[in-house]
Amino acid sequence: MSSSSFINSNLFIVIAVLITICIGDELSEDDNNVLGNLFTALGSLFLTKASQIASKQNQDEIRRQIADMENQLQALKSKLK
């Protein structure tokens, strides 16, 4: 999804809290630990993916800037001839 925010952040927090309360009370300590670790791992993976996307976008922008500068340099060189 390319939208910068597909869900209101406050609503997301409320939903997460409600799910945690509903599910967490029914599980054992070990099960809560396993789920907590799973969601932590998922969060880390989403953050890594977001970082990779941002890095690629930055690299693409730098390549465009370099191409523009090379074109400007060629234009200036042609004016000298």
C-alpha positions in Angstrom: 0.0 0.0 0.0 1.5 3.3 -1.0 -0.6 5.6 1.2 1.5 7.3 3.9 -1.0 6.2 6.6 -3.5 3.5 5.9 -5.0 3.7 9.4 -5.3 6.5 11.9 -2.5 6.1 14.4 -4.8 6.6 17.4 -7.2 4.0 16.1 -4.3 1.6 15.5 -3.2 2.0 19.1 -6.8 1.4 20.4 -7.2 -1.7 18.2 -3.8 -3.1 19.4 -4.7 -2.5 23.0 -8.1 -4.2 22.6 -6.6 -7.2 20.8 -4.0 -7.5 23.5 -6.5 -7.4 26.3 -8.9 -9.9 24.6 -6.2 -12.4 23.7 -3.7 -11.9 26.5 -6.0 -12.7 29.3 -6.8 -16.1 27.8 -3.2 -17.1 27.3 -0.5 -18.4 29.7 2.6 -16.4 30.5 4.7 -18.5 28.0 2.1 -18.1 25.3 2.1 -14.3 25.9 5.9 -14.3 25.7 5.8 -16.2 22.4 3.2 -13.9 20.9 5.1 -10.8 22.2 8.3 -12.0 20.6 6.5 -12.8 17.4 5.1 -9.3 17.1 8.4 -7.8 18.0 10.1 -9.8 15.2 7.4 -8.8 12.8 7.8 -5.1 13.8 11.6 -5.3 13.2 11.1 -6.8 9.8 8.6 -4.1 8.8 11.1 -1.5 10.0 13.9 -3.1 8.0 11.7 -3.2 4.9 10.8 0.5 5.3 14.4 1.4 5.7 15.3 -0.5 2.5 12.6 1.2 0.5 13.8 4.6 1.8 17.4 3.8 1.0 16.5 2.8 -2.6 14.5 6.0 -3.1 17.4 8.0 -1.8 19.8 6.2 -4.2 17.4 6.8 -7.1 17.2 10.5 -6.3 21.0 10.8 -6.1 21.3 9.0 -9.5 18.8 11.5 -11.0 20.8 14.4 -9.5 24.0 13.0 -10.9 22.4 12.6 -14.4 21.1 16.2 -14.2 24.6 17.5 -13.3 26.2 15.5 -16.1 23.7 17.0 -18.5 24.4 20.5 -17.2 28.2 19.9 -17.5 27.7 18.7 -21.1 25.7 21.8 -21.9 28.4 24.0 -20.4 31.1 22.2 -22.4 29.2 22.6 -25.6 29.0 26.4 -25.0 32.8 26.6 -24.6 33.3 25.1 -28.1 
